[in-house]
Amino acid sequence: MSREDVIAVAVRLFAIFLLVTIVRSFPSAMALIGQVELKPSLVLVALVSVLSLALCAYLWFFPLTVARKLLPAMREPRSETAMDGSVALTVGLTLLGVWVLSHALPDAIYWVTLFLLSRRIDAGHIDWQHEQIANIIATAGQLALALWLIFGSSGIKRLILRFRNGQDGELR
């Protein structure tokens, strides 16, 4: 795979991530419109949604164009680099870790902010509900999993290879 191909795959993954984020935020936007008395907010939400979906479509259908714009020009022609199964597995695990981290980090920021605000002198005492405690533990687990996938992917790769091949060898 060339470096442009690798970036193009990343661009398409980002397009999928952006689409999922748009779909997840759509119900919240609709609820916000119902609460706000101003009707221009409906136009604003529709405009942002259409532009976001257009960006997703552009990233999905033209990933190589985006990749070429992002990468600096090289003097040599396209350089092909071979990616064997072991390297592809490591890259895949790392990308999966980044994906999990992108979902866990906003939740972690939310819980840390809520915790710090609850500890303020003038805020009073907040009773933590069982569901909140479970969500905090789940967020901590997601952060741990993400960091393990990103920084410990070689250990995970060895574990997968051991179970798949019954040895510590390379992928077959």
SULKA-V379620 format. One record per run of one state. SS is the DSSP state (A for helix, B for strand, O for the rest). FROM is the first residue (numbers start at 0). TO is the last residue. If there is no record, write none. Layout:
BEGIN
ss->{SS;SS}
from->{FROM;FROM}
to->{TO;TO}
END
This chain:
BEGIN
ss->{O;B;A;O;A;O;A;O;B;O;A;O;A;O;A;O;A;O}
from->{0;1;2;35;39;61;62;70;79;80;84;118;120;123;129;151;152;165}
to->{0;1;34;38;60;61;69;78;79;83;117;119;122;128;150;151;164;171}
END
